Amino acid sequence: MPILLLFLTATSGCSSIKEIEIFKKEVERTPLKLDPPKPIKMDPVNWIIITKDNYEQVFENLKKNNKDVVLFGLTDDGYEQLSINFAQVRKYIILNRNVLMKYKDYYEGEEDGGGDRSKK
């Protein structure tokens, strides 16, 4: 008798479990409304190369033009490192621009869930 009671309890308990409905509803993406960054307008920089042969003339020209005689010096190795640093900054900006464009394509792309604007 206890086995029959246990069997009936176990089988009737399973009938009270409701089947869970699982469905998939695509959520519409909210447009980011981001314009690509505009290029930076940079002012020109006047580089003066000073050597042991021209430093007196350079200082004289600076004084004549009412400019302070101040030196910011780089060695040739330092200038090369400065160029490498600027190249790394440029690479970083390009990488982040590409990430931004991918997000924009994902959120604002074609009806099928995104498009790749880089190929258009």
N, CA, C and O atoms as a Tinker XYZ file with bonds, in Angstrom:
   480  protein
     1  N      0.799000   -1.191000    0.000000    73     2
     2  CA     0.000000    0.000000    0.000000    64     1     3
     3  C      0.849000    1.267000    0.000000    63     2     4     5
     4  O      0.542000    2.189000   -0.755000    81     3
     5  N      1.919000    1.356000    0.825000    73     3     6
     6  CA     2.733000    2.571000    0.801000    64     5     7
     7  C      3.377000    2.791000   -0.567000    63     6     8     9
     8  O      3.577000    3.937000   -0.970000    81     7
     9  N      3.698000    1.743000   -1.270000    73     7    10
    10  CA     4.325000    1.893000   -2.585000    64     9    11
    11  C      3.300000    2.460000   -3.564000    63    10    12    13
    12  O      3.645000    3.306000   -4.388000    81    11
    13  N      2.060000    2.015000   -3.491000    73    11    14
    14  CA     1.008000    2.522000   -4.368000    64    13    15
    15  C      0.743000    3.995000   -4.079000    63    14    16    17
    16  O      0.569000    4.793000   -5.000000    81    15
    17  N      0.713000    4.355000   -2.783000    73    15    18
    18  CA     0.493000    5.749000   -2.390000    64    17    19
    19  C      1.642000    6.639000   -2.897000    63    18    20    21
    20  O      1.406000    7.740000   -3.394000    81    19
    21  N      2.856000    6.162000   -2.771000    73    19    22
    22  CA     4.008000    6.905000   -3.257000    64    21    23
    23  C      3.949000    7.059000   -4.769000    63    22    24    25
    24  O      4.261000    8.131000   -5.289000    81    23
    25  N      3.559000    6.019000   -5.481000    73    23    26
    26  CA     3.452000    6.062000   -6.942000    64    25    27
    27  C      2.387000    7.059000   -7.374000    63    26    28    29
    28  O      2.617000    7.839000   -8.299000    81    27
    29  N      1.223000    7.050000   -6.722000    73    27    30
    30  CA     0.138000    7.974000   -7.078000    64    29    31
    31  C      0.528000    9.427000   -6.780000    63    30    32    33
    32  O      0.186000   10.330000   -7.543000    81    31
    33  N      1.229000    9.648000   -5.695000    73    31    34
    34  CA     1.660000   10.994000   -5.346000    64    33    35
    35  C      2.671000   11.506000   -6.372000    63    34    36    37
    36  O      2.602000   12.657000   -6.804000    81    35
    37  N      3.593000   10.654000   -6.750000    73    35    38
    38  CA     4.626000   11.049000   -7.692000    64    37    39
    39  C      4.044000   11.352000   -9.066000    63    38    40    41
    40  O      4.452000   12.320000   -9.708000    81    39
    41  N      3.089000   10.531000   -9.532000    73    39    42
    42  CA     2.524000   10.749000  -10.862000    64    41    43
    43  C      1.540000   11.917000  -10.875000    63    42    44    45
    44  O      1.455000   12.629000  -11.876000    81    43
    45  N      0.813000   12.127000   -9.814000    73    43    46
    46  CA    -0.126000   13.261000   -9.800000    64    45    47
    47  C      0.620000   14.568000   -9.600000    63    46    48    49
    48  O      0.146000   15.611000  -10.051000    81    47
    49  N      1.768000   14.550000   -8.943000    73    47    50
    50  CA     2.564000   15.754000   -8.742000    64    49    51
    51  C      3.117000   16.278000  -10.062000    63    50    52    53
    52  O      3.260000   17.488000  -10.234000    81    51
    53  N      3.421000   15.405000  -10.969000    73    51    54
    54  CA     3.978000   15.812000  -12.261000    64    53    55
    55  C      2.926000   16.487000  -13.130000    63    54    56    57
    56  O      3.261000   17.314000  -13.979000    81    55
    57  N      1.669000   16.147000  -12.928000    73    55    58
    58  CA     0.635000   16.731000  -13.775000    64    57    59
    59  C      0.368000   18.191000  -13.425000    63    58    60    61
    60  O     -0.242000   18.905000  -14.221000    81    59
    61  N      0.810000   18.652000  -12.255000    73    59    62
    62  CA     0.575000   20.043000  -11.882000    64    61    63
    63  C      1.658000   20.984000  -12.425000    63    62    64    65
    64  O      1.547000   22.200000  -12.268000    81    63
    65  N      2.693000   20.442000  -13.054000    73    63    66
    66  CA     3.745000   21.281000  -13.628000    64    65    67
    67  C      3.249000   21.828000  -14.950000    63    66    68    69
    68  O      2.794000   21.089000  -15.823000    81    67
    69  N      3.350000   23.147000  -15.078000    73    67    70
    70  CA     2.896000   23.788000  -16.311000    64    69    71
    71  C      4.069000   23.868000  -17.290000    63    70    72    73
    72  O      5.225000   24.061000  -16.911000    81    71
    73  N      3.723000   23.714000  -18.525000    73    71    74
    74  CA     4.737000   23.813000  -19.562000    64    73    75
    75  C      5.080000   25.289000  -19.767000    63    74    76    77
    76  O      4.198000   26.140000  -19.882000    81    75
    77  N      6.350000   25.561000  -19.807000    73    75    78
    78  CA     6.803000   26.934000  -19.978000    64    77    79
    79  C      6.928000   27.214000  -21.471000    63    78    80    81
    80  O      7.535000   26.448000  -22.219000    81    79
    81  N      6.344000   28.318000  -21.876000    73    79    82
    82  CA     6.465000   28.713000  -23.278000    64    81    83
    83  C      7.666000   29.631000  -23.429000    63    82    84    85
    84  O      7.798000   30.637000  -22.732000    81    83
    85  N      8.509000   29.269000  -24.326000    73    83    86
    86  CA     9.679000   30.082000  -24.607000    64    85    87
    87  C      9.495000   30.661000  -26.002000    63    86    88    89
    88  O      9.199000   29.944000  -26.958000    81    87
    89  N      9.670000   31.930000  -26.094000    73    87    90
    90  CA     9.542000   32.567000  -27.398000    64    89    91
    91  C     10.672000   33.569000  -27.567000    63    90    92    93
    92  O     11.298000   34.006000  -26.602000    81    91
    93  N     10.904000   33.906000  -28.785000    73    91    94
    94  CA    11.961000   34.853000  -29.088000    64    93    95
    95  C     11.337000   36.047000  -29.794000    63    94    96    97
    96  O     10.698000   35.918000  -30.839000    81    95
    97  N     11.538000   37.192000  -29.202000    73    95    98
    98  CA    11.011000   38.410000  -29.797000    64    97    99
    99  C     12.192000   39.352000  -30.004000    63    98   100   101
   100  O     12.883000   39.725000  -29.056000    81    99
   101  N     12.408000   39.727000  -31.257000    73    99   102
   102  CA    13.516000   40.633000  -31.536000    64   101   103
   103  C     13.144000   42.028000  -31.070000    63   102   104   105
   104  O     12.065000   42.542000  -31.365000    81   103
   105  N     14.056000   42.616000  -30.345000    73   103   106
   106  CA    13.851000   43.967000  -29.837000    64   105   107
   107  C     14.439000   44.940000  -30.855000    63   106   108   109
   108  O     15.571000   44.773000  -31.310000    81   107
   109  N     13.659000   45.950000  -31.201000    73   107   110
   110  CA    14.127000   46.932000  -32.169000    64   109   111
   111  C     15.286000   47.732000  -31.571000    63   110   112   113
   112  O     15.231000   48.174000  -30.423000    81   111
   113  N     16.322000   47.904000  -32.369000    73   111   114
   114  CA    17.497000   48.632000  -31.907000    64   113   115
   115  C     17.235000   50.130000  -31.973000    63   114   116   117
   116  O     16.663000   50.635000  -32.939000    81   115
   117  N     17.656000   50.813000  -30.952000    73   115   118
   118  CA    17.520000   52.260000  -30.910000    64   117   119
   119  C     18.680000   52.875000  -31.686000    63   118   120   121
   120  O     19.838000   52.575000  -31.393000    81   119
   121  N     18.397000   53.730000  -32.670000    73   119   122
   122  CA    19.494000   54.349000  -33.419000    64   121   123
   123  C     20.390000   55.187000  -32.506000    63   122   124   125
   124  O     19.908000   55.873000  -31.606000    81   123
   125  N     21.690000   55.121000  -32.749000    73   123   126
   126  CA    22.642000   55.879000  -31.937000    64   125   127
   127  C     22.665000   57.358000  -32.320000    63   126   128   129
   128  O     22.972000   58.214000  -31.490000    81   127
   129  N     22.342000   57.650000  -33.568000    73   127   130
   130  CA    22.343000   59.028000  -34.072000    64   129   131
   131  C     23.689000   59.702000  -33.828000    63   130   132   133
   132  O     23.761000   60.822000  -33.324000    81   131
   133  N     24.737000   59.002000  -34.193000    73   131   134
   134  CA    26.090000   59.539000  -34.036000    64   133   135
   135  C     26.664000   59.879000  -35.405000    63   134   136   137
   136  O     26.654000   59.050000  -36.316000    81   135
   137  N     27.149000   61.073000  -35.538000    73   135   138
   138  CA    27.859000   61.449000  -36.748000    64   137   139
   139  C     29.315000   61.074000  -36.562000    63   138   140   141
   140  O     29.839000   61.108000  -35.449000    81   139
   141  N     29.968000   60.715000  -37.661000    73   139   142
   142  CA    31.398000   60.424000  -37.509000    64   141   143
   143  C     32.139000   61.687000  -37.086000    63   142   144   145
   144  O     31.757000   62.793000  -37.470000    81   143
   145  N     33.187000   61.525000  -36.305000    73   143   146
   146  CA    33.934000   62.706000  -35.863000    64   145   147
   147  C     34.502000   63.472000  -37.060000    63   146   148   149
   148  O     34.944000   62.883000  -38.046000    81   147
   149  N     34.475000   64.774000  -36.945000    73   147   150
   150  CA    35.041000   65.601000  -38.009000    64   149   151
   151  C     36.555000   65.627000  -37.863000    63   150   152   153
   152  O     37.083000   65.536000  -36.755000    81   151
   153  N     37.246000   65.751000  -38.984000    73   151   154
   154  CA    38.715000   65.825000  -38.896000    64   153   155
   155  C     39.143000   67.042000  -38.079000    63   154   156   157
   156  O     38.473000   68.075000  -38.079000    81   155
   157  N     40.236000   66.904000  -37.408000    73   155   158
   158  CA    40.777000   67.986000  -36.590000    64   157   159
   159  C     41.511000   68.964000  -37.508000    63   158   160   161
   160  O     42.329000   68.566000  -38.337000    81   159
   161  N     41.204000   70.236000  -37.343000    73   159   162
   162  CA    41.942000   71.266000  -38.081000    64   161   163
   163  C     43.086000   71.716000  -37.175000    63   162   164   165
   164  O     42.871000   72.329000  -36.130000    81   163
   165  N     44.274000   71.403000  -37.593000    73   163   166
   166  CA    45.442000   71.732000  -36.782000    64   165   167
   167  C     46.159000   72.929000  -37.387000    63   166   168   169
   168  O     46.265000   73.060000  -38.606000    81   167
   169  N     46.646000   73.794000  -36.516000    73   167   170
   170  CA    47.418000   74.942000  -36.956000    64   169   171
   171  C     48.832000   74.487000  -37.299000    63   170   172   173
   172  O     49.367000   73.565000  -36.685000    81   171
   173  N     49.423000   75.141000  -38.279000    73   171   174
   174  CA    50.783000   74.738000  -38.658000    64   173   175
   175  C     51.798000   75.062000  -37.558000    63   174   176   177
   176  O     51.641000   76.026000  -36.808000    81   175
   177  N     52.805000   74.259000  -37.486000    73   175   178
   178  CA    53.894000   74.452000  -36.532000    64   177   179
   179  C     55.147000   74.774000  -37.341000    63   178   180   181
   180  O     55.470000   74.083000  -38.307000    81   179
   181  N     55.841000   75.822000  -36.940000    73   179   182
   182  CA    57.061000   76.229000  -37.630000    64   181   183
   183  C     58.257000   75.590000  -36.933000    63   182   184   185
   184  O     58.643000   75.987000  -35.834000    81   183
   185  N     58.824000   74.605000  -37.590000    73   183   186
   186  CA    59.994000   73.928000  -37.041000    64   185   187
   187  C     61.246000   74.660000  -37.502000    63   186   188   189
   188  O     61.377000   75.007000  -38.675000    81   187
   189  N     62.147000   74.889000  -36.586000    73   187   190
   190  CA    63.433000   75.493000  -36.908000    64   189   191
   191  C     64.510000   74.484000  -36.522000    63   190   192   193
   192  O     64.610000   74.058000  -35.371000    81   191
   193  N     65.291000   74.124000  -37.494000    73   191   194
   194  CA    66.382000   73.184000  -37.240000    64   193   195
   195  C     67.624000   74.002000  -36.874000    63   194   196   197
   196  O     68.102000   74.819000  -37.662000    81   195
   197  N     68.123000   73.770000  -35.687000    73   195   198
   198  CA    69.291000   74.498000  -35.210000    64   197   199
   199  C     70.477000   73.546000  -35.158000    63   198   200   201
   200  O     70.416000   72.468000  -34.567000    81   199
   201  N     71.527000   73.970000  -35.781000    73   199   202
   202  CA    72.757000   73.174000  -35.769000    64   201   203
   203  C     73.883000   74.039000  -35.206000    63   202   204   205
   204  O     73.695000   75.223000  -34.927000    81   203
   205  N     75.030000   73.441000  -35.047000    73   203   206
   206  CA    76.180000   74.216000  -34.548000    64   205   207
   207  C     76.608000   75.280000  -35.556000    63   206   208   209
   208  O     77.283000   76.245000  -35.198000    81   207
   209  N     76.212000   75.097000  -36.819000    73   207   210
   210  CA    76.605000   76.050000  -37.858000    64   209   211
   211  C     75.633000   77.229000  -37.997000    63   210   212   213
   212  O     76.024000   78.273000  -38.520000    81   211
   213  N     74.382000   77.095000  -37.547000    73   211   214
   214  CA    73.401000   78.158000  -37.793000    64   213   215
   215  C     72.781000   78.751000  -36.533000    63   214   216   217
   216  O     71.903000   79.607000  -36.642000    81   215
   217  N     73.195000   78.337000  -35.359000    73   215   218
   218  CA    72.506000   78.777000  -34.141000    64   217   219
   219  C     72.581000   80.283000  -33.939000    63   218   220   221
   220  O     71.613000   80.887000  -33.476000    81   219
   221  N     73.709000   80.905000  -34.277000    73   219   222
   222  CA    73.823000   82.358000  -34.092000    64   221   223
   223  C     72.831000   83.103000  -34.991000    63   222   224   225
   224  O     72.187000   84.056000  -34.553000    81   223
   225  N     72.713000   82.668000  -36.234000    73   223   226
   226  CA    71.776000   83.300000  -37.177000    64   225   227
   227  C     70.336000   83.079000  -36.728000    63   226   228   229
   228  O     69.518000   83.993000  -36.825000    81   227
   229  N     70.013000   81.897000  -36.243000    73   227   230
   230  CA    68.655000   81.609000  -35.772000    64   229   231
   231  C     68.316000   82.496000  -34.578000    63   230   232   233
   232  O     67.231000   83.076000  -34.537000    81   231
   233  N     69.214000   82.613000  -33.615000    73   231   234
   234  CA    68.956000   83.464000  -32.440000    64   233   235
   235  C     68.790000   84.930000  -32.854000    63   234   236   237
   236  O     67.922000   85.635000  -32.340000    81   235
   237  N     69.626000   85.372000  -33.777000    73   235   238
   238  CA    69.527000   86.751000  -34.253000    64   237   239
   239  C     68.170000   87.003000  -34.922000    63   238   240   241
   240  O     67.542000   88.035000  -34.685000    81   239
   241  N     67.722000   86.065000  -35.754000    73   239   242
   242  CA    66.417000   86.201000  -36.425000    64   241   243
   243  C     65.274000   86.212000  -35.407000    63   242   244   245
   244  O     64.315000   86.968000  -35.565000    81   243
   245  N     65.363000   85.396000  -34.382000    73   243   246
   246  CA    64.322000   85.369000  -33.353000    64   245   247
   247  C     64.250000   86.714000  -32.629000    63   246   248   249
   248  O     63.162000   87.247000  -32.413000    81   247
   249  N     65.403000   87.256000  -32.258000    73   247   250
   250  CA    65.432000   88.551000  -31.572000    64   249   251
   251  C     64.897000   89.661000  -32.474000    63   250   252   253
   252  O     64.169000   90.540000  -32.012000    81   251
   253  N     65.253000   89.626000  -33.754000    73   251   254
   254  CA    64.801000   90.617000  -34.721000    64   253   255
   255  C     63.272000   90.610000  -34.856000    63   254   256   257
   256  O     62.664000   91.660000  -35.066000    81   255
   257  N     62.655000   89.435000  -34.735000    73   255   258
   258  CA    61.199000   89.280000  -34.865000    64   257   259
   259  C     60.486000   89.343000  -33.514000    63   258   260   261
   260  O     59.328000   88.944000  -33.396000    81   259
   261  N     61.186000   89.847000  -32.503000    73   259   262
   262  CA    60.627000   89.978000  -31.148000    64   261   263
   263  C     60.104000   88.656000  -30.582000    63   262   264   265
   264  O     59.063000   88.620000  -29.925000    81   263
   265  N     60.811000   87.617000  -30.835000    73   263   266
   266  CA    60.474000   86.297000  -30.291000    64   265   267
   267  C     61.443000   85.975000  -29.164000    63   266   268   269
   268  O     62.625000   86.314000  -29.226000    81   267
   269  N     60.928000   85.320000  -28.140000    73   267   270
   270  CA    61.810000   84.881000  -27.063000    64   269   271
   271  C     62.713000   83.765000  -27.575000    63   270   272   273
   272  O     62.282000   82.893000  -28.329000    81   271
   273  N     63.942000   83.810000  -27.161000    73   271   274
   274  CA    64.887000   82.764000  -27.551000    64   273   275
   275  C     64.759000   81.634000  -26.537000    63   274   276   277
   276  O     65.340000   81.673000  -25.453000    81   275
   277  N     63.989000   80.641000  -26.918000    73   275   278
   278  CA    63.741000   79.477000  -26.080000    64   277   279
   279  C     63.941000   78.242000  -26.946000    63   278   280   281
   280  O     63.503000   78.206000  -28.096000    81   279
   281  N     64.588000   77.253000  -26.406000    73   279   282
   282  CA    64.825000   76.025000  -27.154000    64   281   283
   283  C     64.058000   74.866000  -26.529000    63   282   284   285
   284  O     64.067000   74.673000  -25.314000    81   283
   285  N     63.403000   74.111000  -27.380000    73   283   286
   286  CA    62.830000   72.827000  -26.992000    64   285   287
   287  C     63.551000   71.826000  -27.875000    63   286   288   289
   288  O     63.295000   71.757000  -29.077000    81   287
   289  N     64.420000   71.078000  -27.308000    73   287   290
   290  CA    65.290000   70.249000  -28.124000    64   289   291
   291  C     64.936000   68.774000  -28.111000    63   290   292   293
   292  O     64.438000   68.226000  -27.127000    81   291
   293  N     65.213000   68.168000  -29.231000    73   291   294
   294  CA    65.111000   66.725000  -29.376000    64   293   295
   295  C     66.373000   66.238000  -30.077000    63   294   296   297
   296  O     66.908000   66.906000  -30.963000    81   295
   297  N     66.822000   65.103000  -29.677000    73   295   298
   298  CA    67.897000   64.467000  -30.435000    64   297   299
   299  C     67.255000   63.798000  -31.645000    63   298   300   301
   300  O     66.029000   63.747000  -31.745000    81   299
   301  N     68.058000   63.292000  -32.551000    73   299   302
   302  CA    67.486000   62.585000  -33.694000    64   301   303
   303  C     66.728000   61.338000  -33.228000    63   302   304   305
   304  O     65.710000   60.978000  -33.818000    81   303
   305  N     67.214000   60.687000  -32.184000    73   303   306
   306  CA    66.502000   59.530000  -31.621000    64   305   307
   307  C     65.182000   59.970000  -30.974000    63   306   308   309
   308  O     64.164000   59.289000  -31.102000    81   307
   309  N     65.211000   61.109000  -30.284000    73   307   310
   310  CA    63.994000   61.622000  -29.660000    64   309   311
   311  C     62.948000   62.004000  -30.692000    63   310   312   313
   312  O     61.756000   61.769000  -30.489000    81   311
   313  N     63.388000   62.595000  -31.805000    73   311   314
   314  CA    62.452000   62.957000  -32.875000    64   313   315
   315  C     61.841000   61.694000  -33.492000    63   314   316   317
   316  O     60.652000   61.661000  -33.808000    81   315
   317  N     62.658000   60.670000  -33.656000    73   315   318
   318  CA    62.154000   59.403000  -34.190000    64   317   319
   319  C     61.104000   58.812000  -33.241000    63   318   320   321
   320  O     60.073000   58.310000  -33.689000    81   319
   321  N     61.367000   58.872000  -31.939000    73   319   322
   322  CA    60.403000   58.350000  -30.960000    64   321   323
   323  C     59.119000   59.171000  -30.974000    63   322   324   325
   324  O     58.029000   58.618000  -30.831000    81   323
   325  N     59.238000   60.486000  -31.146000    73   323   326
   326  CA    58.059000   61.341000  -31.260000    64   325   327
   327  C     57.212000   60.927000  -32.462000    63   326   328   329
   328  O     55.986000   60.873000  -32.370000    81   327
   329  N     57.856000   60.639000  -33.574000    73   327   330
   330  CA    57.145000   60.177000  -34.773000    64   329   331
   331  C     56.441000   58.850000  -34.522000    63   330   332   333
   332  O     55.304000   58.656000  -34.951000    81   331
   333  N     57.109000   57.944000  -33.834000    73   331   334
   334  CA    56.511000   56.645000  -33.510000    64   333   335
   335  C     55.297000   56.843000  -32.600000    63   334   336   337
   336  O     54.264000   56.201000  -32.788000    81   335
   337  N     55.428000   57.731000  -31.617000    73   335   338
   338  CA    54.299000   58.003000  -30.708000    64   337   339
   339  C     53.098000   58.560000  -31.464000    63   338   340   341
   340  O     51.964000   58.152000  -31.212000    81   339
   341  N     53.340000   59.496000  -32.396000    73   339   342
   342  CA    52.237000   60.042000  -33.184000    64   341   343
   343  C     51.597000   58.958000  -34.047000    63   342   344   345
   344  O     50.379000   58.952000  -34.229000    81   343
   345  N     52.401000   58.048000  -34.576000    73   343   346
   346  CA    51.853000   56.939000  -35.364000    64   345   347
   347  C     50.978000   56.041000  -34.491000    63   346   348   349
   348  O     49.941000   55.558000  -34.947000    81   347
   349  N     51.382000   55.813000  -33.245000    73   347   350
   350  CA    50.569000   55.005000  -32.339000    64   349   351
   351  C     49.256000   55.707000  -31.996000    63   350   352   353
   352  O     48.214000   55.058000  -31.907000    81   351
   353  N     49.298000   57.017000  -31.805000    73   351   354
   354  CA    48.072000   57.776000  -31.534000    64   353   355
   355  C     47.147000   57.690000  -32.740000    63   354   356   357
   356  O     45.942000   57.488000  -32.586000    81   355
   357  N     47.701000   57.842000  -33.937000    73   355   358
   358  CA    46.893000   57.753000  -35.164000    64   357   359
   359  C     46.250000   56.371000  -35.282000    63   358   360   361
   360  O     45.071000   56.265000  -35.618000    81   359
   361  N     47.010000   55.323000  -35.010000    73   359   362
   362  CA    46.487000   53.955000  -35.071000    64   361   363
   363  C     45.352000   53.772000  -34.060000    63   362   364   365
   364  O     44.339000   53.144000  -34.367000    81   363
   365  N     45.525000   54.318000  -32.862000    73   363   366
   366  CA    44.511000   54.225000  -31.813000    64   365   367
   367  C     43.222000   54.935000  -32.239000    63   366   368   369
   368  O     42.124000   54.424000  -32.018000    81   367
   369  N     43.361000   56.102000  -32.846000    73   367   370
   370  CA    42.188000   56.839000  -33.314000    64   369   371
   371  C     41.469000   56.067000  -34.414000    63   370   372   373
   372  O     40.241000   55.983000  -34.407000    81   371
   373  N     42.213000   55.508000  -35.351000    73   371   374
   374  CA    41.613000   54.734000  -36.439000    64   373   375
   375  C     40.894000   53.511000  -35.879000    63   374   376   377
   376  O     39.786000   53.196000  -36.314000    81   375
   377  N     41.500000   52.823000  -34.928000    73   375   378
   378  CA    40.874000   51.653000  -34.313000    64   377   379
   379  C     39.561000   52.024000  -33.642000    63   378   380   381
   380  O     38.555000   51.338000  -33.820000    81   379
   381  N     39.566000   53.109000  -32.870000    73   379   382
   382  CA    38.341000   53.521000  -32.183000    64   381   383
   383  C     37.288000   54.025000  -33.151000    63   382   384   385
   384  O     36.095000   53.848000  -32.902000    81   383
   385  N     37.691000   54.641000  -34.237000    73   383   386
   386  CA    36.727000   55.056000  -35.255000    64   385   387
   387  C     36.054000   53.830000  -35.869000    63   386   388   389
   388  O     34.846000   53.831000  -36.103000    81   387
   389  N     36.843000   52.786000  -36.128000    73   387   390
   390  CA    36.275000   51.555000  -36.680000    64   389   391
   391  C     35.299000   50.907000  -35.701000    63   390   392   393
   392  O     34.252000   50.411000  -36.117000    81   391
   393  N     35.621000   50.905000  -34.421000    73   391   394
   394  CA    34.709000   50.354000  -33.416000    64   393   395
   395  C     33.418000   51.163000  -33.402000    63   394   396   397
   396  O     32.327000   50.595000  -33.353000    81   395
   397  N     33.538000   52.474000  -33.444000    73   395   398
   398  CA    32.361000   53.340000  -33.464000    64   397   399
   399  C     31.494000   53.051000  -34.682000    63   398   400   401
   400  O     30.270000   52.988000  -34.567000    81   399
   401  N     32.110000   52.876000  -35.841000    73   399   402
   402  CA    31.352000   52.601000  -37.060000    64   401   403
   403  C     30.667000   51.233000  -36.984000    63   402   404   405
   404  O     29.559000   51.073000  -37.494000    81   403
   405  N     31.306000   50.261000  -36.362000    73   403   406
   406  CA    30.669000   48.948000  -36.206000    64   405   407
   407  C     29.449000   49.044000  -35.303000    63   406   408   409
   408  O     28.417000   48.442000  -35.597000    81   407
   409  N     29.552000   49.796000  -34.204000    73   407   410
   410  CA    28.388000   50.021000  -33.348000    64   409   411
   411  C     27.289000   50.727000  -34.122000    63   410   412   413
   412  O     26.117000   50.365000  -34.013000    81   411
   413  N     27.656000   51.722000  -34.894000    73   411   414
   414  CA    26.676000   52.465000  -35.674000    64   413   415
   415  C     26.003000   51.541000  -36.687000    63   414   416   417
   416  O     24.783000   51.582000  -36.845000    81   415
   417  N     26.789000   50.708000  -37.374000    73   415   418
   418  CA    26.211000   49.744000  -38.314000    64   417   419
   419  C     25.262000   48.783000  -37.610000    63   418   420   421
   420  O     24.201000   48.455000  -38.141000    81   419
   421  N     25.635000   48.336000  -36.427000    73   419   422
   422  CA    24.802000   47.403000  -35.688000    64   421   423
   423  C     23.468000   48.038000  -35.310000    63   422   424   425
   424  O     22.413000   47.425000  -35.475000    81   423
   425  N     23.518000   49.253000  -34.807000    73   423   426
   426  CA    22.311000   49.905000  -34.324000    64   425   427
   427  C     21.501000   50.587000  -35.411000    63   426   428   429
   428  O     20.279000   50.675000  -35.300000    81   427
   429  N     22.151000   51.069000  -36.453000    73   427   430
   430  CA    21.439000   51.841000  -37.467000    64   429   431
   431  C     21.504000   51.188000  -38.838000    63   430   432   433
   432  O     21.116000   51.803000  -39.830000    81   431
   433  N     21.980000   49.967000  -38.911000    73   431   434
   434  CA    22.170000   49.303000  -40.192000    64   433   435
   435  C     20.859000   48.976000  -40.871000    63   434   436   437
   436  O     19.798000   49.466000  -40.487000    81   435
   437  N     20.953000   48.145000  -41.879000    73   435   438
   438  CA    19.793000   47.758000  -42.679000    64   437   439
   439  C     18.779000   46.991000  -41.843000    63   438   440   441
   440  O     19.042000   46.622000  -40.698000    81   439
   441  N     17.608000   46.759000  -42.445000    73   439   442
   442  CA    16.481000   46.099000  -41.766000    64   441   443
   443  C     16.830000   44.702000  -41.271000    63   442   444   445
   444  O     16.226000   44.223000  -40.311000    81   443
   445  N     17.789000   44.041000  -41.905000    73   443   446
   446  CA    18.097000   42.657000  -41.541000    64   445   447
   447  C     18.989000   42.554000  -40.316000    63   446   448   449
   448  O     19.588000   41.507000  -40.071000    81   447
   449  N     19.084000   43.635000  -39.539000    73   447   450
   450  CA    19.834000   43.535000  -38.295000    64   449   451
   451  C     21.209000   44.126000  -38.371000    63   450   452   453
   452  O     22.070000   43.811000  -37.549000    81   451
   453  N     21.427000   44.962000  -39.324000    73   451   454
   454  CA    22.744000   45.625000  -39.393000    64   453   455
   455  C     23.352000   45.452000  -40.738000    63   454   456   457
   456  O     23.155000   44.435000  -41.403000    81   455
   457  N     24.069000   46.411000  -41.128000    73   455   458
   458  CA    24.752000   46.352000  -42.404000    64   457   459
   459  C     26.191000   46.761000  -42.212000    63   458   460   461
   460  O     26.577000   47.255000  -41.153000    81   459
   461  N     26.967000   46.554000  -43.227000    73   459   462
   462  CA    28.367000   46.915000  -43.157000    64   461   463
   463  C     28.593000   48.098000  -44.083000    63   462   464   465
   464  O     28.725000   47.923000  -45.295000    81   463
   465  N     28.640000   49.308000  -43.520000    73   463   466
   466  CA    28.793000   50.515000  -44.320000    64   465   467
   467  C     30.162000   50.626000  -44.951000    63   466   468   469
   468  O     30.333000   51.335000  -45.942000    81   467
   469  N     31.132000   49.940000  -44.396000    73   467   470
   470  CA    32.478000   50.061000  -44.942000    64   469   471
   471  C     32.559000   49.491000  -46.347000    63   470   472   473
   472  O     33.476000   49.839000  -47.090000    81   471
   473  N     31.633000   48.631000  -46.732000    73   471   474
   474  CA    31.649000   48.023000  -48.057000    64   473   475
   475  C     30.776000   48.796000  -49.038000    63   474   476   477
   476  O     30.760000   48.482000  -50.228000    81   475
   477  N     30.051000   49.799000  -48.557000    73   475   478
   478  CA    29.136000   50.540000  -49.441000    64   477   479
   479  C     29.849000   51.651000  -50.144000    63   478   480
   480  O     29.238000   52.379000  -50.926000    81   479
